[in-house]
């Protein structure tokens, strides 16, 4: 089943689980909003609205509100200091379509729960492999410190005098050979 909805002066063909970016609408992130301007409900027997289908709505979950890409109009004329650059950014709401409702039904599907990051269990002291690796690394640092200590203090070296090539003369201007 699909539907054609109208919002923000644009029309969208939607099916459940579609993700849309539309003009900003009211609604907090994670809530279900109902879009009431349904122009067409398709399926086995499509229903065409005149201008909208009576009793049909589309339920959608608000995923986020964000700002769209910057749109710039640029104008340049053949004069000094006459460039003009004006821009704006649209406010966008990202929606996930949950279901298409007919006959004045209420939404039955709620917002999806947020995914939680898997938490690793704390390792048991007896089976701990990480401290063994740390113990191996600690002696390596001590060995490096011993190597540094074994070297005698470096004496400052005198810089060797660098021989410079003689500078070349630039050819005189205006004289041709």
GIZI-V947206 format. One record per residue. PSI is psi in whole degrees, 0 to 359 (none if undefined). OMEGA is omega in whole degrees, 0 to 359 (none if undefined). NEAR is the number of other C-alpha atoms within 8 Angstrom. Layout:
# GIZI-V947206
psi=PSI omega=OMEGA near=NEAR
psi=PSI omega=OMEGA near=NEAR
This chain:
# GIZI-V947206
psi=139 omega=177 near=8
psi=169 omega=179 near=11
psi=156 omega=173 near=14
psi=120 omega=182 near=12
psi=160 omega=177 near=15
psi=126 omega=176 near=11
psi=138 omega=179 near=10
psi=28 omega=179 near=6
psi=6 omega=179 near=5
psi=159 omega=179 near=6
psi=141 omega=182 near=8
psi=137 omega=172 near=7
psi=122 omega=186 near=8
psi=150 omega=170 near=10
psi=161 omega=178 near=11
psi=144 omega=182 near=10
psi=12 omega=172 near=8
psi=149 omega=174 near=8
psi=125 omega=184 near=8
psi=150 omega=168 near=8
psi=114 omega=182 near=8
psi=172 omega=175 near=10
psi=153 omega=188 near=10
psi=132 omega=175 near=8
psi=162 omega=180 near=5
psi=142 omega=179 near=4
psi=136 omega=179 near=8
psi=157 omega=179 near=6
psi=132 omega=179 near=9
psi=2 omega=179 near=9
psi=164 omega=177 near=9
psi=129 omega=176 near=11
psi=153 omega=178 near=9
psi=129 omega=177 near=8
psi=117 omega=190 near=11
psi=341 omega=182 near=8
psi=84 omega=179 near=10
psi=117 omega=183 near=16
psi=332 omega=184 near=14
psi=137 omega=172 near=13
psi=117 omega=184 near=14
psi=163 omega=180 near=10
psi=220 omega=178 near=7
psi=316 omega=177 near=5
psi=99 omega=183 near=5
psi=144 omega=178 near=8
psi=121 omega=181 near=8
psi=132 omega=181 near=9
psi=158 omega=177 near=10
psi=85 omega=355 near=6
psi=340 omega=179 near=5
psi=161 omega=178 near=10
psi=126 omega=182 near=14
psi=130 omega=175 near=6
psi=5 omega=181 near=8
psi=136 omega=175 near=13
psi=164 omega=175 near=13
psi=125 omega=179 near=15
psi=136 omega=182 near=14
psi=147 omega=177 near=13
psi=133 omega=178 near=14
psi=119 omega=180 near=15
psi=315 omega=178 near=10
psi=161 omega=171 near=8
psi=135 omega=179 near=10
psi=176 omega=177 near=8
psi=140 omega=183 near=8
psi=186 omega=180 near=8
psi=153 omega=181 near=6
psi=127 omega=180 near=8
psi=124 omega=186 near=7
psi=133 omega=170 near=8
psi=130 omega=186 near=7
psi=132 omega=182 near=8
psi=128 omega=180 near=7
psi=131 omega=177 near=7
psi=170 omega=183 near=6
psi=53 omega=178 near=5
psi=159 omega=176 near=5
psi=144 omega=175 near=4
psi=39 omega=181 near=4
psi=14 omega=178 near=8
psi=143 omega=178 near=8
psi=133 omega=182 near=7
psi=113 omega=180 near=8
psi=139 omega=181 near=7
psi=165 omega=176 near=8
psi=164 omega=177 near=7
psi=132 omega=179 near=9
psi=150 omega=170 near=9
psi=129 omega=186 near=10
psi=143 omega=172 near=12
psi=132 omega=179 near=14
psi=125 omega=183 near=13
psi=151 omega=168 near=13
psi=122 omega=180 near=13
psi=125 omega=180 near=15
psi=314 omega=180 near=11
psi=160 omega=177 near=12
psi=122 omega=186 near=13
psi=142 omega=175 near=12
psi=167 omega=177 near=8
psi=41 omega=177 near=7
psi=34 omega=178 near=8
psi=157 omega=177 near=7
psi=154 omega=179 near=5
psi=136 omega=179 near=8
psi=339 omega=181 near=4
psi=126 omega=179 near=6
psi=182 omega=179 near=6
psi=148 omega=179 near=8
psi=144 omega=176 near=5
psi=148 omega=180 near=4
psi=145 omega=178 near=4
psi=133 omega=177 near=4
psi=145 omega=179 near=4
psi=137 omega=180 near=4
psi=133 omega=180 near=4
psi=126 omega=179 near=4
psi=139 omega=180 near=4
psi=148 omega=179 near=4
psi=132 omega=182 near=4
psi=149 omega=179 near=6
psi=146 omega=185 near=6
psi=322 omega=183 near=5
psi=325 omega=184 near=4
psi=25 omega=187 near=6
psi=119 omega=179 near=9
psi=334 omega=182 near=6
psi=316 omega=180 near=6
psi=329 omega=178 near=7
psi=318 omega=179 near=8
psi=323 omega=179 near=8
psi=323 omega=178 near=8
psi=325 omega=179 near=8
psi=324 omega=182 near=8
psi=327 omega=183 near=8
psi=314 omega=178 near=8
psi=329 omega=179 near=8
psi=322 omega=179 near=8
psi=322 omega=180 near=8
psi=321 omega=179 near=8
psi=320 omega=178 near=8
psi=323 omega=178 near=8
psi=323 omega=179 near=8
psi=320 omega=180 near=8
psi=319 omega=179 near=8
psi=321 omega=182 near=7
psi=332 omega=182 near=7
psi=337 omega=180 near=6
psi=140 omega=175 near=6
psi=159 omega=180 near=5
psi=133 omega=183 near=4
psi=136 omega=177 near=4
psi=145 omega=177 near=4
psi=132 omega=181 near=4
psi=146 omega=175 near=4
psi=137 omega=181 near=4
psi=130 omega=178 near=4
psi=144 omega=181 near=4
psi=126 omega=181 near=4
psi=136 omega=178 near=4
psi=128 omega=181 near=4
psi=141 omega=176 near=4
psi=145 omega=179 near=4
psi=144 omega=181 near=4
psi=140 omega=179 near=4
psi=143 omega=179 near=4
psi=140 omega=176 near=4
psi=142 omega=180 near=4
psi=147 omega=181 near=4
psi=143 omega=181 near=5
psi=144 omega=173 near=4
psi=343 omega=180 near=4
psi=128 omega=177 near=5
psi=143 omega=181 near=3
psi=none omega=none near=2
